[in-house]
């Protein structure tokens, strides 16, 4: 299984990604988690991306693309993966396509996790209290939403036209949404 999961900030991508990936026996690869781990570890990459993430902007494509390619080249991703948070704009879509084509691979499905925008901000502010992510504050959330709408939302049309889109209602309990995703994916194969 080669899967993407797309959704607005707060849609629950990360929560669902790990359990869906586990279900299909593939690694969940989250660009946001990779960046956060680098910030925590004080690496050069972490220093480069900290201010960008705190502002809610996208890390430059050349940095992100390289990280994803290096990760997909690892042994555990050879037979499949679930990418969470990548691609996030049309340039990244092309970069991923080139990688897959060069490796004789293709995507099986793109999960689009749909949540009413009005619910998203409340979810993020609640998460801020629990996890303390430095980009979960009102100002940064506003910018992340704007970046999502202008740069990432167009990917939904793109993948719909490619016949890969699997829209899933992301409102409900974690287990309920998980079941919806797995049922929708299994209905395709
Ligand atoms: P969310 O979807 O809730 O914003 P993520 O963990 O996916 O959470 O992303 C957090 C931040 O990490 C983004 O706001 C951005 O700064 C950076 N980031 C993650 N993935 C990408 C990507 N594919 N391209 C550029 N920046 C990214």
Boltz pocket constraint, residues with backbone or C-beta under 6 A from the ligand:
constraints:
  - pocket:
      binder: B
      contacts: [[A, 7], [A, 8], [A, 9], [A, 10], [A, 31], [A, 32], [A, 33], [A, 35], [A, 52], [A, 53], [A, 54], [A, 56], [A, 57], [A, 58], [A, 59], [A, 60], [A, 64], [A, 84], [A, 85], [A, 86], [A, 87], [A, 88], [A, 92], [A, 135], [A, 144]]
      max_distance: 6.0
